[in-house]
Amino acid sequence: MTGSVVVLVRGDAFPSAALPLLRTSSAVYAGTDVDAVRLGLPPLAQPPLGRDIVLVAASRAEPAAAALLDAGAQVIEAPVPPLVEAAEVMDRLRSPGGCPWDAVQTHDSLRQYLVEETYELLDAIEENDREALREELGDVLLQVLFHARVAAEDPRDPFTVDDVARALVGKLVSRHPHVFADADSWAGTERQEAQWEELKQAEKQRKSIVDGVALGQPAVALAGKLGQRSGRAGIPLDLFPDAADAGAQLFRVAATARRGGVDPEGELRAVAKQFARDIRTAEAAARLNGIEPATLEAEGWRKFWPAG
């Protein structure tokens, strides 16, 4: 080895290029910003002059690392995982000196963007647009990072994106005992879904089959979810709302469809989007015939409506 080397690590991630140095050099030290005991390295507060050493640190600003770098030491740095980099960018945007708009946002002010980005992602899925799918997944991820960063500043009950990820890992592991705990394998997706609901009921100590249903979701999706939950509990169809008004009829259609394995929200969206395409097609046909669509009446619309 010629010259000192500063190895910058990220948590437990060491840059692979530094491993030969760590194995062969007899002068390897730990900076003050890493756990020297865990690494099994002697701590170093002040680098010795005139010696070539390897220093493992977490930051260029660590005193010994800064001194070595000022003296011309080589740097070998662990690559930043993209998810970590995304969280760090969000931190910078939210921190002093960052973006003024980002700095003043709250959970409440961000709600509209979460809804909008979710629907844009849904649209990309429905259109099978791979490029848009990748972009919209990133926009939804931004909402997660943003809300977690806002939550980290709450003095009442702060938590970070790491806490969010840690809780998710715990949930996924506990709800898949057939994968992680050598439990009996579940046969079929229907049995898996039922077992998933049972595990959620026990985990969250829910007292009702409708606990945990997001009541703020679109009405058709909500009716479908209630139809599904009530079906698993054995509630008969004759207990569904049976009034003659439109709301009761819509509920019965949506709830019954979900019990039958059909996503009513998705089906209705597909029909609505096709209807929108048909309107655009009819408008274009009218314009080709020199007619402004705004002037069309019933028979005119029928004339230019695309054949089914």
Phi and psi in degrees as GROMACS dihedral restraints (atoms count N, CA, C in turn):
[ dihedral_restraints ]
;  ai    aj    ak    al  type     phi  dphi    fc
    3     4     5     6     1  -113.7    20    10
    4     5     6     7     1   115.4    20    10
    6     7     8     9     1    86.8    20    10
    7     8     9    10     1   157.5    20    10
    9    10    11    12     1   -75.8    20    10
   10    11    12    13     1   157.3    20    10
   12    13    14    15     1  -132.8    20    10
   13    14    15    16     1   131.7    20    10
   15    16    17    18     1  -103.9    20    10
   16    17    18    19     1   119.1    20    10
   18    19    20    21     1  -101.0    20    10
   19    20    21    22     1   113.7    20    10
   21    22    23    24     1   -95.7    20    10
   22    23    24    25     1   121.9    20    10
   24    25    26    27     1  -108.9    20    10
   25    26    27    28     1   162.1    20    10
   27    28    29    30     1  -126.5    20    10
   28    29    30    31     1   102.5    20    10
   30    31    32    33     1    62.0    20    10
   31    32    33    34     1  -120.1    20    10
   33    34    35    36     1   -95.7    20    10
   34    35    36    37     1     5.0    20    10
   36    37    38    39     1   -91.5    20    10
   37    38    39    40     1   115.9    20    10
   39    40    41    42     1  -100.6    20    10
   40    41    42    43     1   142.3    20    10
   42    43    44    45     1   -67.0    20    10
   43    44    45    46     1   132.7    20    10
   45    46    47    48     1   -61.3    20    10
   46    47    48    49     1   -31.2    20    10
   48    49    50    51     1   -64.6    20    10
   49    50    51    52     1   -19.9    20    10
   51    52    53    54     1   -90.5    20    10
   52    53    54    55     1   -12.8    20    10
   54    55    56    57     1   -59.5    20    10
   55    56    57    58     1   -42.5    20    10
   57    58    59    60     1   -59.0    20    10
   58    59    60    61     1   -38.3    20    10
   60    61    62    63     1   -64.9    20    10
   61    62    63    64     1   -41.3    20    10
   63    64    65    66     1   -65.9    20    10
   64    65    66    67     1   -30.8    20    10
   66    67    68    69     1   -81.2    20    10
   67    68    69    70     1   -31.6    20    10
   69    70    71    72     1  -105.1    20    10
   70    71    72    73     1   -23.6    20    10
   72    73    74    75     1   -81.2    20    10
   73    74    75    76     1   141.5    20    10
   75    76    77    78     1   -94.3    20    10
   76    77    78    79     1    -3.8    20    10
   78    79    80    81     1  -120.7    20    10
   79    80    81    82     1    71.1    20    10
   81    82    83    84     1  -115.3    20    10
   82    83    84    85     1   128.2    20    10
   84    85    86    87     1  -128.8    20    10
   85    86    87    88     1   164.6    20    10
   87    88    89    90     1  -109.8    20    10
   88    89    90    91     1   134.8    20    10
   90    91    92    93     1   -72.8    20    10
   91    92    93    94     1   171.7    20    10
   93    94    95    96     1   -74.6    20    10
   94    95    96    97     1    -9.4    20    10
   96    97    98    99     1  -102.1    20    10
   97    98    99   100     1    12.2    20    10
   99   100   101   102     1  -127.5    20    10
  100   101   102   103     1   164.8    20    10
  102   103   104   105     1   -84.4    20    10
  103   104   105   106     1    98.7    20    10
  105   106   107   108     1   -63.2    20    10
  106   107   108   109     1   -38.6    20    10
  108   109   110   111     1   -64.2    20    10
  109   110   111   112     1   -45.4    20    10
  111   112   113   114     1   -65.1    20    10
  112   113   114   115     1   -36.3    20    10
  114   115   116   117     1   -78.6    20    10
  115   116   117   118     1   -15.7    20    10
  117   118   119   120     1    71.0    20    10
  118   119   120   121     1    32.8    20    10
  120   121   122   123     1  -121.9    20    10
  121   122   123   124     1   149.9    20    10
  123   124   125   126     1   -70.5    20    10
  124   125   126   127     1   137.3    20    10
  126   127   128   129     1   -72.8    20    10
  127   128   129   130     1   152.5    20    10
  129   130   131   132     1  -138.7    20    10
  130   131   132   133     1   118.8    20    10
  132   133   134   135     1   -96.6    20    10
  133   134   135   136     1   -32.6    20    10
  135   136   137   138     1  -134.5    20    10
  136   137   138   139     1   118.8    20    10
  138   139   140   141     1   -67.5    20    10
  139   140   141   142     1   137.8    20    10
  141   142   143   144     1   -70.0    20    10
  142   143   144   145     1   137.7    20    10
  144   145   146   147     1   -74.9    20    10
  145   146   147   148     1   143.2    20    10
  147   148   149   150     1    77.8    20    10
  148   149   150   151     1    11.0    20    10
  150   151   152   153     1  -124.4    20    10
  151   152   153   154     1   144.1    20    10
  153   154   155   156     1   -91.1    20    10
  154   155   156   157     1   120.0    20    10
  156   157   158   159     1  -132.2    20    10
  157   158   159   160     1   166.8    20    10
  159   160   161   162     1  -112.9    20    10
  160   161   162   163     1   124.7    20    10
  162   163   164   165     1  -116.3    20    10
  163   164   165   166     1   126.2    20    10
  165   166   167   168     1   -98.0    20    10
  166   167   168   169     1   118.8    20    10
  168   169   170   171     1  -139.8    20    10
  169   170   171   172     1   168.7    20    10
  171   172   173   174     1  -101.3    20    10
  172   173   174   175     1   -14.4    20    10
  174   175   176   177     1  -148.4    20    10
  175   176   177   178     1   147.6    20    10
  177   178   179   180     1   -65.0    20    10
  178   179   180   181     1   -21.8    20    10
  180   181   182   183     1   -82.3    20    10
  181   182   183   184     1   -10.3    20    10
  183   184   185   186     1   -56.7    20    10
  184   185   186   187     1   133.8    20    10
  186   187   188   189     1   -51.3    20    10
  187   188   189   190     1   -49.7    20    10
  189   190   191   192     1   -66.9    20    10
  190   191   192   193     1   -38.5    20    10
  192   193   194   195     1   -64.2    20    10
  193   194   195   196     1   -42.9    20    10
  195   196   197   198     1   -62.2    20    10
  196   197   198   199     1   -40.7    20    10
  198   199   200   201     1   -65.0    20    10
  199   200   201   202     1   -42.9    20    10
  201   202   203   204     1   -66.1    20    10
  202   203   204   205     1   -40.3    20    10
  204   205   206   207     1   -66.1    20    10
  205   206   207   208     1   -37.8    20    10
  207   208   209   210     1   -62.6    20    10
  208   209   210   211     1   -28.7    20    10
  210   211   212   213     1   -88.0    20    10
  211   212   213   214     1     4.8    20    10
  213   214   215   216     1    94.8    20    10
  214   215   216   217     1    20.2    20    10
  216   217   218   219     1   -64.9    20    10
  217   218   219   220     1   149.0    20    10
  219   220   221   222     1   -75.5    20    10
  220   221   222   223     1   149.6    20    10
  222   223   224   225     1  -116.7    20    10
  223   224   225   226     1   131.1    20    10
  225   226   227   228     1  -121.2    20    10
  226   227   228   229     1   118.1    20    10
  228   229   230   231     1  -119.1    20    10
  229   230   231   232     1   137.5    20    10
  231   232   233   234     1   -67.3    20    10
  232   233   234   235     1   134.7    20    10
  234   235   236   237     1   -63.8    20    10
  235   236   237   238     1   147.9    20    10
  237   238   239   240     1   -85.3    20    10
  238   239   240   241     1   118.5    20    10
  240   241   242   243     1   -58.8    20    10
  241   242   243   244     1   138.4    20    10
  243   244   245   246     1   -53.6    20    10
  244   245   246   247     1   -37.3    20    10
  246   247   248   249     1   -66.0    20    10
  247   248   249   250     1   -39.5    20    10
  249   250   251   252     1   -65.8    20    10
  250   251   252   253     1   -42.1    20    10
  252   253   254   255     1   -62.2    20    10
  253   254   255   256     1   -39.4    20    10
  255   256   257   258     1   -62.3    20    10
  256   257   258   259     1   -41.9    20    10
  258   259   260   261     1   -66.0    20    10
  259   260   261   262     1   -38.0    20    10
  261   262   263   264     1   -67.7    20    10
  262   263   264   265     1   -38.1    20    10
  264   265   266   267     1   -62.9    20    10
  265   266   267   268     1   -42.8    20    10
  267   268   269   270     1   -62.3    20    10
  268   269   270   271     1   -40.6    20    10
  270   271   272   273     1   -59.8    20    10
  271   272   273   274     1   -43.6    20    10
  273   274   275   276     1   -66.4    20    10
  274   275   276   277     1   -41.6    20    10
  276   277   278   279     1   -60.9    20    10
  277   278   279   280     1   -35.5    20    10
  279   280   281   282     1   -86.6    20    10
  280   281   282   283     1   -18.7    20    10
  282   283   284   285     1   -82.9    20    10
  283   284   285   286     1   164.5    20    10
  285   286   287   288     1   -53.0    20    10
  286   287   288   289     1   134.8    20    10
  288   289   290   291     1    87.9    20    10
  289   290   291   292     1    -1.9    20    10
  291   292   293   294     1   -89.2    20    10
  292   293   294   295     1  -138.6    20    10
  294   295   296   297     1   -91.8    20    10
  295   296   297   298     1   123.3    20    10
  297   298   299   300     1   -58.5    20    10
  298   299   300   301     1   -37.7    20    10
  300   301   302   303     1   -67.1    20    10
  301   302   303   304     1   -46.9    20    10
  303   304   305   306     1   -60.6    20    10
  304   305   306   307     1   -36.1    20    10
  306   307   308   309     1   -66.0    20    10
  307   308   309   310     1   -25.5    20    10
  309   310   311   312     1  -101.6    20    10
  310   311   312   313     1     1.4    20    10
  312   313   314   315     1   -74.1    20    10
  313   314   315   316     1   151.9    20    10
  315   316   317   318     1  -127.5    20    10
  316   317   318   319     1   171.0    20    10
  318   319   320   321     1   -55.3    20    10
  319   320   321   322     1   -42.0    20    10
  321   322   323   324     1   -67.4    20    10
  322   323   324   325     1   -43.3    20    10
  324   325   326   327     1   -69.8    20    10
  325   326   327   328     1   -22.2    20    10
  327   328   329   330     1   -87.6    20    10
  328   329   330   331     1    -8.6    20    10
  330   331   332   333     1   -56.4    20    10
  331   332   333   334     1   -44.7    20    10
  333   334   335   336     1   -61.7    20    10
  334   335   336   337     1   -35.9    20    10
  336   337   338   339     1   -71.7    20    10
  337   338   339   340     1   -35.3    20    10
  339   340   341   342     1   -61.9    20    10
  340   341   342   343     1   -44.5    20    10
  342   343   344   345     1   -64.5    20    10
  343   344   345   346     1   -46.5    20    10
  345   346   347   348     1   -62.2    20    10
  346   347   348   349     1   -45.8    20    10
  348   349   350   351     1   -66.8    20    10
  349   350   351   352     1   -34.8    20    10
  351   352   353   354     1   -64.6    20    10
  352   353   354   355     1   -42.5    20    10
  354   355   356   357     1   -69.1    20    10
  355   356   357   358     1   -33.6    20    10
  357   358   359   360     1   -67.1    20    10
  358   359   360   361     1   -36.8    20    10
  360   361   362   363     1   -64.8    20    10
  361   362   363   364     1   -44.3    20    10
  363   364   365   366     1   -59.2    20    10
  364   365   366   367     1   -40.8    20    10
  366   367   368   369     1   -65.1    20    10
  367   368   369   370     1   -40.0    20    10
  369   370   371   372     1   -63.4    20    10
  370   371   372   373     1   -38.3    20    10
  372   373   374   375     1   -65.1    20    10
  373   374   375   376     1   -46.5    20    10
  375   376   377   378     1   -65.7    20    10
  376   377   378   379     1   -32.2    20    10
  378   379   380   381     1   -87.1    20    10
  379   380   381   382     1    -2.8    20    10
  381   382   383   384     1    53.4    20    10
  382   383   384   385     1    42.2    20    10
  384   385   386   387     1   -98.0    20    10
  385   386   387   388     1   101.0    20    10
  387   388   389   390     1   -65.4    20    10
  388   389   390   391     1   -40.6    20    10
  390   391   392   393     1   -64.4    20    10
  391   392   393   394     1   -43.9    20    10
  393   394   395   396     1   -66.9    20    10
  394   395   396   397     1   -35.3    20    10
  396   397   398   399     1   -60.1    20    10
  397   398   399   400     1   -46.0    20    10
  399   400   401   402     1   -61.6    20    10
  400   401   402   403     1   -43.5    20    10
  402   403   404   405     1   -66.7    20    10
  403   404   405   406     1   -44.1    20    10
  405   406   407   408     1   -70.9    20    10
  406   407   408   409     1   -32.1    20    10
  408   409   410   411     1   -61.5    20    10
  409   410   411   412     1   -38.6    20    10
  411   412   413   414     1   -63.8    20    10
  412   413   414   415     1   -39.4    20    10
  414   415   416   417     1   -67.3    20    10
  415   416   417   418     1   -36.0    20    10
  417   418   419   420     1   -69.4    20    10
  418   419   420   421     1   -40.1    20    10
  420   421   422   423     1   -59.5    20    10
  421   422   423   424     1   -38.9    20    10
  423   424   425   426     1   -57.6    20    10
  424   425   426   427     1   -40.5    20    10
  426   427   428   429     1   -62.7    20    10
  427   428   429   430     1   -39.9    20    10
  429   430   431   432     1   -63.7    20    10
  430   431   432   433     1   -47.6    20    10
  432   433   434   435     1   -63.0    20    10
  433   434   435   436     1   -40.2    20    10
  435   436   437   438     1   -64.9    20    10
  436   437   438   439     1   -49.7    20    10
  438   439   440   441     1   -63.8    20    10
  439   440   441   442     1   -37.8    20    10
  441   442   443   444     1   -66.2    20    10
  442   443   444   445     1   -37.7    20    10
  444   445   446   447     1   -67.9    20    10
  445   446   447   448     1   -40.1    20    10
  447   448   449   450     1   -63.2    20    10
  448   449   450   451     1   -41.3    20    10
  450   451   452   453     1   -64.0    20    10
  451   452   453   454     1   -32.0    20    10
  453   454   455   456     1   -65.7    20    10
  454   455   456   457     1   -20.5    20    10
  456   457   458   459     1   -93.9    20    10
  457   458   459   460     1    -4.0    20    10
  459   460   461   462     1   -78.7    20    10
  460   461   462   463     1   115.9    20    10
  462   463   464   465     1   -69.4    20    10
  463   464   465   466     1   -17.8    20    10
  465   466   467   468     1   -72.9    20    10
  466   467   468   469     1   -46.0    20    10
  468   469   470   471     1  -155.7    20    10
  469   470   471   472     1    71.9    20    10
  471   472   473   474     1   -71.1    20    10
  472   473   474   475     1   143.2    20    10
  474   475   476   477     1  -148.5    20    10
  475   476   477   478     1   158.3    20    10
  477   478   479   480     1  -112.8    20    10
  478   479   480   481     1   175.4    20    10
  480   481   482   483     1   -64.9    20    10
  481   482   483   484     1   -28.4    20    10
  483   484   485   486     1   -65.2    20    10
  484   485   486   487     1   -38.7    20    10
  486   487   488   489     1   -64.6    20    10
  487   488   489   490     1   -38.6    20    10
  489   490   491   492     1   -62.1    20    10
  490   491   492   493     1   -47.5    20    10
  492   493   494   495     1   -64.7    20    10
  493   494   495   496     1   -39.6    20    10
  495   496   497   498     1   -63.4    20    10
  496   497   498   499     1   -41.9    20    10
  498   499   500   501     1   -65.4    20    10
  499   500   501   502     1   -37.9    20    10
  501   502   503   504     1   -64.2    20    10
  502   503   504   505     1   -43.6    20    10
  504   505   506   507     1   -60.0    20    10
  505   506   507   508     1   -45.5    20    10
  507   508   509   510     1   -60.1    20    10
  508   509   510   511     1   -40.8    20    10
  510   511   512   513     1   -66.2    20    10
  511   512   513   514     1   -45.9    20    10
  513   514   515   516     1   -63.0    20    10
  514   515   516   517     1   -40.6    20    10
  516   517   518   519     1   -68.1    20    10
  517   518   519   520     1   -46.2    20    10
  519   520   521   522     1   -67.9    20    10
  520   521   522   523     1   -27.4    20    10
  522   523   524   525     1   -92.4    20    10
  523   524   525   526     1     2.5    20    10
  525   526   527   528     1  -127.5    20    10
  526   527   528   529     1    59.0    20    10
  528   529   530   531     1   -62.3    20    10
  529   530   531   532     1   -24.8    20    10
  531   532   533   534     1   -71.0    20    10
  532   533   534   535     1   -14.9    20    10
  534   535   536   537     1  -102.8    20    10
  535   536   537   538     1   -43.7    20    10
  537   538   539   540     1  -105.0    20    10
  538   539   540   541     1   -13.6    20    10
  540   541   542   543     1  -126.2    20    10
  541   542   543   544     1    18.0    20    10
  543   544   545   546     1    56.7    20    10
  544   545   546   547     1    29.7    20    10
  546   547   548   549     1   -77.6    20    10
  547   548   549   550     1   170.0    20    10
  549   550   551   552     1   -60.1    20    10
  550   551   552   553     1   140.8    20    10
  552   553   554   555     1   -67.9    20    10
  553   554   555   556     1   144.7    20    10
  555   556   557   558     1   -92.4    20    10
  556   557   558   559     1   128.2    20    10
  558   559   560   561     1   -93.3    20    10
  559   560   561   562     1   118.9    20    10
  561   562   563   564     1    86.2    20    10
  562   563   564   565     1   148.8    20    10
  564   565   566   567     1   -69.2    20    10
  565   566   567   568     1   -31.7    20    10
  567   568   569   570     1   -64.2    20    10
  568   569   570   571     1   -42.4    20    10
  570   571   572   573     1   -65.9    20    10
  571   572   573   574     1   -37.5    20    10
  573   574   575   576     1   -62.9    20    10
  574   575   576   577     1   -44.0    20    10
  576   577   578   579     1   -63.7    20    10
  577   578   579   580     1   -41.2    20    10
  579   580   581   582     1   -64.8    20    10
  580   581   582   583     1   -44.1    20    10
  582   583   584   585     1   -64.2    20    10
  583   584   585   586     1   -37.4    20    10
  585   586   587   588     1   -58.7    20    10
  586   587   588   589     1   -46.3    20    10
  588   589   590   591     1   -64.4    20    10
  589   590   591   592     1   -39.5    20    10
  591   592   593   594     1   -63.6    20    10
  592   593   594   595     1   -42.6    20    10
  594   595   596   597     1   -65.3    20    10
  595   596   597   598     1   -38.4    20    10
  597   598   599   600     1   -65.2    20    10
  598   599   600   601     1   -41.2    20    10
  600   601   602   603     1   -59.3    20    10
  601   602   603   604     1   -45.2    20    10
  603   604   605   606     1   -70.4    20    10
  604   605   606   607     1   -42.0    20    10
  606   607   608   609     1   -62.8    20    10
  607   608   609   610     1   -44.3    20    10
  609   610   611   612     1   -94.3    20    10
  610   611   612   613     1     1.1    20    10
  612   613   614   615     1    52.3    20    10
  613   614   615   616     1    47.2    20    10
  615   616   617   618     1   -74.0    20    10
  616   617   618   619     1   140.6    20    10
  618   619   620   621     1  -100.8    20    10
  619   620   621   622     1    -9.3    20    10
  621   622   623   624     1  -136.1    20    10
  622   623   624   625     1   149.9    20    10
  624   625   626   627     1   -68.7    20    10
  625   626   627   628     1   -16.7    20    10
  627   628   629   630     1   -97.9    20    10
  628   629   630   631     1    -1.1    20    10
  630   631   632   633     1   -62.3    20    10
  631   632   633   634     1   135.5    20    10
  633   634   635   636     1    90.7    20    10
  634   635   636   637     1    -7.0    20    10
  636   637   638   639     1   -76.9    20    10
  637   638   639   640     1   126.2    20    10
  639   640   641   642     1   -73.6    20    10
  640   641   642   643     1   103.5    20    10
  642   643   644   645     1   -73.1    20    10
  643   644   645   646     1   -11.9    20    10
  645   646   647   648     1   -89.2    20    10
  646   647   648   649     1    -0.2    20    10
  648   649   650   651     1   -74.0    20    10
  649   650   651   652     1   163.6    20    10
  651   652   653   654     1   -51.5    20    10
  652   653   654   655     1   146.3    20    10
  654   655   656   657     1   -58.8    20    10
  655   656   657   658     1   -41.5    20    10
  657   658   659   660     1   -65.3    20    10
  658   659   660   661     1   -42.5    20    10
  660   661   662   663     1   -65.0    20    10
  661   662   663   664     1   -38.6    20    10
  663   664   665   666     1   -63.5    20    10
  664   665   666   667     1   -45.9    20    10
  666   667   668   669     1   -61.0    20    10
  667   668   669   670     1   -40.4    20    10
  669   670   671   672     1   -63.7    20    10
  670   671   672   673     1   -43.0    20    10
  672   673   674   675     1   -63.8    20    10
  673   674   675   676     1   -42.5    20    10
  675   676   677   678     1   -65.0    20    10
  676   677   678   679     1   -36.4    20    10
  678   679   680   681     1   -63.0    20    10
  679   680   681   682     1   -41.0    20    10
  681   682   683   684     1   -65.8    20    10
  682   683   684   685     1   -49.7    20    10
  684   685   686   687     1   -61.1    20    10
  685   686   687   688     1   -45.1    20    10
  687   688   689   690     1   -67.8    20    10
  688   689   690   691     1   -31.2    20    10
  690   691   692   693     1   -66.0    20    10
  691   692   693   694     1   -41.2    20    10
  693   694   695   696     1   -63.9    20    10
  694   695   696   697     1   -28.9    20    10
  696   697   698   699     1   -86.3    20    10
  697   698   699   700     1    -4.6    20    10
  699   700   701   702     1    84.1    20    10
  700   701   702   703     1    15.8    20    10
  702   703   704   705     1   -71.9    20    10
  703   704   705   706     1   124.2    20    10
  705   706   707   708     1   -72.4    20    10
  706   707   708   709     1   156.4    20    10
  708   709   710   711     1   -62.6    20    10
  709   710   711   712     1   -28.1    20    10
  711   712   713   714     1   -70.4    20    10
  712   713   714   715     1    -7.3    20    10
  714   715   716   717     1   -92.4    20    10
  715   716   717   718     1    -1.6    20    10
  717   718   719   720     1   -65.8    20    10
  718   719   720   721     1   154.3    20    10
  720   721   722   723     1   -52.5    20    10
  721   722   723   724     1   132.4    20    10
  723   724   725   726     1  -123.2    20    10
  724   725   726   727     1    18.0    20    10
  726   727   728   729     1   -67.9    20    10
  727   728   729   730     1   164.2    20    10
  729   730   731   732     1   -86.6    20    10
  730   731   732   733     1    -6.1    20    10
  732   733   734   735     1   -70.6    20    10
  733   734   735   736     1   163.8    20    10
  735   736   737   738     1   -62.0    20    10
  736   737   738   739     1   -38.7    20    10
  738   739   740   741     1   -61.0    20    10
  739   740   741   742     1   -46.8    20    10
  741   742   743   744     1   -64.2    20    10
  742   743   744   745     1   -40.2    20    10
  744   745   746   747     1   -66.7    20    10
  745   746   747   748     1   -41.6    20    10
  747   748   749   750     1   -62.6    20    10
  748   749   750   751     1   -40.7    20    10
  750   751   752   753     1   -61.0    20    10
  751   752   753   754     1   -46.4    20    10
  753   754   755   756     1   -61.7    20    10
  754   755   756   757     1   -42.9    20    10
  756   757   758   759     1   -63.0    20    10
  757   758   759   760     1   -48.2    20    10
  759   760   761   762     1   -67.1    20    10
  760   761   762   763     1   -45.3    20    10
  762   763   764   765     1   -66.4    20    10
  763   764   765   766     1   -41.6    20    10
  765   766   767   768     1   -67.2    20    10
  766   767   768   769     1   -38.3    20    10
  768   769   770   771     1   -61.8    20    10
  769   770   771   772     1   -44.0    20    10
  771   772   773   774     1   -65.2    20    10
  772   773   774   775     1   -36.6    20    10
  774   775   776   777     1   -62.4    20    10
  775   776   777   778     1   -30.5    20    10
  777   778   779   780     1   -86.3    20    10
  778   779   780   781     1     8.1    20    10
  780   781   782   783     1    88.5    20    10
  781   782   783   784     1    11.1    20    10
  783   784   785   786     1  -104.1    20    10
  784   785   786   787     1   134.8    20    10
  786   787   788   789     1   -83.1    20    10
  787   788   789   790     1   103.1    20    10
  789   790   791   792     1   -65.5    20    10
  790   791   792   793     1   -35.1    20    10
  792   793   794   795     1   -63.7    20    10
  793   794   795   796     1   -46.4    20    10
  795   796   797   798     1   -65.3    20    10
  796   797   798   799     1   -42.0    20    10
  798   799   800   801     1   -64.6    20    10
  799   800   801   802     1   -43.3    20    10
  801   802   803   804     1   -66.5    20    10
  802   803   804   805     1   -39.9    20    10
  804   805   806   807     1   -61.7    20    10
  805   806   807   808     1   -41.3    20    10
  807   808   809   810     1   -62.1    20    10
  808   809   810   811     1   -43.6    20    10
  810   811   812   813     1   -65.7    20    10
  811   812   813   814     1   -42.6    20    10
  813   814   815   816     1   -64.1    20    10
  814   815   816   817     1   -41.5    20    10
  816   817   818   819     1   -67.7    20    10
  817   818   819   820     1   -36.2    20    10
  819   820   821   822     1   -65.8    20    10
  820   821   822   823     1   -38.7    20    10
  822   823   824   825     1   -61.8    20    10
  823   824   825   826     1   -40.9    20    10
  825   826   827   828     1   -63.2    20    10
  826   827   828   829     1   -40.3    20    10
  828   829   830   831     1   -64.5    20    10
  829   830   831   832     1   -39.1    20    10
  831   832   833   834     1   -63.1    20    10
  832   833   834   835     1   -39.0    20    10
  834   835   836   837     1   -61.7    20    10
  835   836   837   838     1   -45.8    20    10
  837   838   839   840     1   -62.4    20    10
  838   839   840   841     1   -39.2    20    10
  840   841   842   843     1   -64.3    20    10
  841   842   843   844     1   -43.8    20    10
  843   844   845   846     1   -64.7    20    10
  844   845   846   847     1   -41.2    20    10
  846   847   848   849     1   -61.5    20    10
  847   848   849   850     1   -43.0    20    10
  849   850   851   852     1   -64.4    20    10
  850   851   852   853     1   -40.3    20    10
  852   853   854   855     1   -64.6    20    10
  853   854   855   856     1   -39.7    20    10
  855   856   857   858     1   -63.5    20    10
  856   857   858   859     1   -43.6    20    10
  858   859   860   861     1   -64.2    20    10
  859   860   861   862     1   -35.9    20    10
  861   862   863   864     1   -63.5    20    10
  862   863   864   865     1   -25.1    20    10
  864   865   866   867     1   -97.0    20    10
  865   866   867   868     1    14.5    20    10
  867   868   869   870     1    74.4    20    10
  868   869   870   871     1    22.3    20    10
  870   871   872   873     1  -115.3    20    10
  871   872   873   874     1   130.9    20    10
  873   874   875   876     1   -76.9    20    10
  874   875   876   877     1   123.8    20    10
  876   877   878   879     1   -54.4    20    10
  877   878   879   880     1   -30.8    20    10
  879   880   881   882     1   -63.4    20    10
  880   881   882   883     1   -18.4    20    10
  882   883   884   885     1   -93.5    20    10
  883   884   885   886     1    -5.5    20    10
  885   886   887   888     1   -68.2    20    10
  886   887   888   889     1   140.9    20    10
  888   889   890   891     1  -111.0    20    10
  889   890   891   892     1  -173.8    20    10
  891   892   893   894     1   -51.7    20    10
  892   893   894   895     1   -51.0    20    10
  894   895   896   897     1   -65.7    20    10
  895   896   897   898     1   -34.3    20    10
  897   898   899   900     1   -64.2    20    10
  898   899   900   901     1   -43.1    20    10
  900   901   902   903     1   -61.6    20    10
  901   902   903   904     1   -41.8    20    10
  903   904   905   906     1   -62.3    20    10
  904   905   906   907     1   -38.5    20    10
  906   907   908   909     1   -63.0    20    10
  907   908   909   910     1   -41.2    20    10
  909   910   911   912     1   -98.3    20    10
  910   911   912   913     1    -1.6    20    10
  912   913   914   915     1   -66.7    20    10
  913   914   915   916     1   135.0    20    10
  915   916   917   918     1   -63.2    20    10
  916   917   918   919     1   145.1    20    10
  918   919   920   921     1   -65.3    20    10
  919   920   921   922     1   137.8    20    10
